[in-house]
Amino acid sequence: MVTLGLDVSTNTVGYAYIKNKKILDMGFIDISKQDTFKDKAYHAMEILDDNQYMEKTDKIVVEDSLSGFMGGRTRMQTIIKLAKFNAVFCFVMEWRYDISVELVNPNTARKLVFGKARVKGKPAKQYVKEQVEKRFKPNGFIKLNKRGNPDKRNIDAYDALVCAFSSLKT
């Protein structure tokens, strides 16, 4: 059974394919150049179509969009935009692959995989990065930027990996 975990935002889609407890593939898809939600969803879907593991996928887990404000760091318009795109993307995925998409809250996913959602005084993204690198050692899947440093969008792939692994715990 191959599980696809996805972290969907309006600029990047992080993805991770796992089977049992093994990472098959992970990365991110840049959708920042597409104009409409439909174009962004179809572009990501085309990239996923080309992945050798997609036809073997029988479970899709998507990180649910924010449902509240994060200490003044998010605006209502941002939350609404993300929720709309998340809905469009999940619809397109279900339509294309005929697989029901499961939504998982990011905090719930982290608790299931790491035992806790965050550590006081540390940003959630940093905590996820540290835990994923320590537990899963995804070195062969890390994409580098033009300067040869790890691309900051790898964090979306890490979040997708957490979503995929959280489905093994439920």
LINLIN-V756196 format. One record per residue. N is the residue number from 1. RES is the residue in one letter. SS is DSSP state (a for helix, b for strand, c for the rest). PHI is phi in whole degrees, -180 to 180 (none if undefined). PSI is psi in whole degrees, 0 to 359 (NA if undefined). Layout:
n->N res->RES ss->SS phi->PHI psi->PSI
n->N res->RES ss->SS phi->PHI psi->PSI
//
This chain:
n->1 res->M ss->c phi->none psi->119
n->2 res->V ss->b phi->-99 psi->130
n->3 res->T ss->b phi->-112 psi->135
n->4 res->L ss->b phi->-107 psi->120
n->5 res->G ss->b phi->-102 psi->139
n->6 res->L ss->b phi->-132 psi->138
n->7 res->D ss->b phi->-118 psi->110
n->8 res->V ss->b phi->-104 psi->125
n->9 res->S ss->c phi->-133 psi->177
n->10 res->T ss->c phi->-81 psi->354
n->11 res->N ss->c phi->-116 psi->331
n->12 res->T ss->b phi->-143 psi->142
n->13 res->V ss->b phi->-118 psi->114
n->14 res->G ss->b phi->-85 psi->141
n->15 res->Y ss->b phi->-137 psi->153
n->16 res->A ss->b phi->-152 psi->126
n->17 res->Y ss->b phi->-102 psi->129
n->18 res->I ss->b phi->-131 psi->154
n->19 res->K ss->b phi->-135 psi->125
n->20 res->N ss->c phi->56 psi->246
n->21 res->K ss->c phi->-119 psi->26
n->22 res->K ss->b phi->-115 psi->134
n->23 res->I ss->b phi->-78 psi->122
n->24 res->L ss->b phi->-91 psi->318
n->25 res->D ss->b phi->-164 psi->150
n->26 res->M ss->b phi->-158 psi->157
n->27 res->G ss->b phi->172 psi->201
n->28 res->F ss->b phi->-143 psi->156
n->29 res->I ss->b phi->-119 psi->125
n->30 res->D ss->b phi->-81 psi->118
n->31 res->I ss->c phi->-118 psi->17
n->32 res->S ss->c phi->-69 psi->336
n->33 res->K ss->c phi->-86 psi->347
n->34 res->Q ss->c phi->-80 psi->145
n->35 res->D ss->c phi->-87 psi->313
n->36 res->T ss->c phi->-104 psi->162
n->37 res->F ss->a phi->-60 psi->320
n->38 res->K ss->a phi->-61 psi->313
n->39 res->D ss->a phi->-62 psi->319
n->40 res->K ss->a phi->-64 psi->315
n->41 res->A ss->a phi->-64 psi->315
n->42 res->Y ss->a phi->-67 psi->323
n->43 res->H ss->a phi->-63 psi->313
n->44 res->A ss->a phi->-62 psi->318
n->45 res->M ss->a phi->-63 psi->321
n->46 res->E ss->a phi->-63 psi->319
n->47 res->I ss->a phi->-64 psi->315
n->48 res->L ss->a phi->-64 psi->324
n->49 res->D ss->a phi->-56 psi->324
n->50 res->D ss->c phi->-78 psi->350
n->51 res->N ss->c phi->-77 psi->133
n->52 res->Q ss->c phi->-61 psi->339
n->53 res->Y ss->c phi->-91 psi->349
n->54 res->M ss->a phi->-63 psi->318
n->55 res->E ss->a phi->-70 psi->343
n->56 res->K ss->a phi->-95 psi->357
n->57 res->T ss->b phi->-74 psi->131
n->58 res->D ss->b phi->-126 psi->5
n->59 res->K ss->b phi->-147 psi->133
n->60 res->I ss->b phi->-124 psi->125
n->61 res->V ss->b phi->-122 psi->126
n->62 res->V ss->b phi->-117 psi->136
n->63 res->E ss->b phi->-67 psi->123
n->64 res->D ss->c phi->-65 psi->150
n->65 res->S ss->c phi->-74 psi->163
n->66 res->L ss->c phi->-59 psi->142
n->67 res->S ss->c phi->-117 psi->3
n->68 res->G ss->c phi->-157 psi->174
n->69 res->F ss->c phi->-78 psi->145
n->70 res->M ss->c phi->-107 psi->79
n->71 res->G ss->c phi->54 psi->40
n->72 res->G ss->c phi->83 psi->2
n->73 res->R ss->c phi->-92 psi->355
n->74 res->T ss->c phi->-128 psi->149
n->75 res->R ss->c phi->-106 psi->157
n->76 res->M ss->a phi->-58 psi->318
n->77 res->Q ss->a phi->-62 psi->323
n->78 res->T ss->a phi->-66 psi->315
n->79 res->I ss->a phi->-62 psi->316
n->80 res->I ss->a phi->-64 psi->316
n->81 res->K ss->a phi->-61 psi->314
n->82 res->L ss->a phi->-64 psi->318
n->83 res->A ss->a phi->-64 psi->319
n->84 res->K ss->a phi->-63 psi->313
n->85 res->F ss->a phi->-67 psi->321
n->86 res->N ss->a phi->-59 psi->317
n->87 res->A ss->a phi->-64 psi->315
n->88 res->V ss->a phi->-62 psi->314
n->89 res->F ss->a phi->-63 psi->315
n->90 res->C ss->a phi->-63 psi->320
n->91 res->F ss->a phi->-60 psi->312
n->92 res->V ss->a phi->-62 psi->319
n->93 res->M ss->a phi->-65 psi->315
n->94 res->E ss->a phi->-64 psi->318
n->95 res->W ss->a phi->-64 psi->313
n->96 res->R ss->a phi->-70 psi->316
n->97 res->Y ss->a phi->-103 psi->353
n->98 res->D ss->c phi->55 psi->42
n->99 res->I ss->c phi->-127 psi->128
n->100 res->S ss->c phi->-66 psi->130
n->101 res->V ss->b phi->-85 psi->130
n->102 res->E ss->b phi->-97 psi->133
n->103 res->L ss->b phi->-99 psi->140
n->104 res->V ss->b phi->-132 psi->134
n->105 res->N ss->c phi->-66 psi->136
n->106 res->P ss->a phi->-58 psi->322
n->107 res->N ss->a phi->-67 psi->320
n->108 res->T ss->a phi->-63 psi->316
n->109 res->A ss->a phi->-60 psi->314
n->110 res->R ss->a phi->-64 psi->320
n->111 res->K ss->a phi->-63 psi->318
n->112 res->L ss->a phi->-65 psi->321
n->113 res->V ss->a phi->-88 psi->318
n->114 res->F ss->a phi->-105 psi->348
n->115 res->G ss->c phi->94 psi->341
n->116 res->K ss->c phi->-154 psi->157
n->117 res->A ss->c phi->-83 psi->329
n->118 res->R ss->c phi->-161 psi->170
n->119 res->V ss->c phi->-120 psi->134
n->120 res->K ss->c phi->-56 psi->134
n->121 res->G ss->c phi->85 psi->1
n->122 res->K ss->c phi->-126 psi->130
n->123 res->P ss->c phi->-59 psi->145
n->124 res->A ss->a phi->-57 psi->318
n->125 res->K ss->a phi->-61 psi->318
n->126 res->Q ss->a phi->-65 psi->318
n->127 res->Y ss->a phi->-61 psi->314
n->128 res->V ss->a phi->-61 psi->313
n->129 res->K ss->a phi->-58 psi->312
n->130 res->E ss->a phi->-62 psi->314
n->131 res->Q ss->a phi->-67 psi->317
n->132 res->V ss->a phi->-63 psi->314
n->133 res->E ss->a phi->-65 psi->325
n->134 res->K ss->a phi->-74 psi->316
n->135 res->R ss->a phi->-87 psi->324
n->136 res->F ss->c phi->-113 psi->346
n->137 res->K ss->c phi->45 psi->67
n->138 res->P ss->c phi->-85 psi->28
n->139 res->N ss->a phi->-52 psi->319
n->140 res->G ss->a phi->-69 psi->350
n->141 res->F ss->a phi->-108 psi->358
n->142 res->I ss->c phi->-76 psi->126
n->143 res->K ss->c phi->-92 psi->141
n->144 res->L ss->b phi->-104 psi->151
n->145 res->N ss->c phi->-86 psi->186
n->146 res->K ss->c phi->-63 psi->335
n->147 res->R ss->c phi->-89 psi->358
n->148 res->G ss->c phi->89 psi->8
n->149 res->N ss->c phi->-96 psi->157
n->150 res->P ss->b phi->-58 psi->131
n->151 res->D ss->c phi->-67 psi->138
n->152 res->K ss->c phi->-65 psi->340
n->153 res->R ss->c phi->-76 psi->353
n->154 res->N ss->a phi->-58 psi->334
n->155 res->I ss->a phi->-62 psi->330
n->156 res->D ss->a phi->-68 psi->324
n->157 res->A ss->a phi->-67 psi->322
n->158 res->Y ss->a phi->-62 psi->315
n->159 res->D ss->a phi->-63 psi->321
n->160 res->A ss->a phi->-64 psi->321
n->161 res->L ss->a phi->-64 psi->318
n->162 res->V ss->a phi->-62 psi->318
n->163 res->C ss->a phi->-61 psi->313
n->164 res->A ss->a phi->-61 psi->312
n->165 res->F ss->a phi->-68 psi->332
n->166 res->S ss->a phi->-64 psi->332
n->167 res->S ss->c phi->-70 psi->339
n->168 res->L ss->c phi->-77 psi->341
n->169 res->K ss->c phi->-93 psi->350
n->170 res->T ss->c phi->-100 psi->NA
//
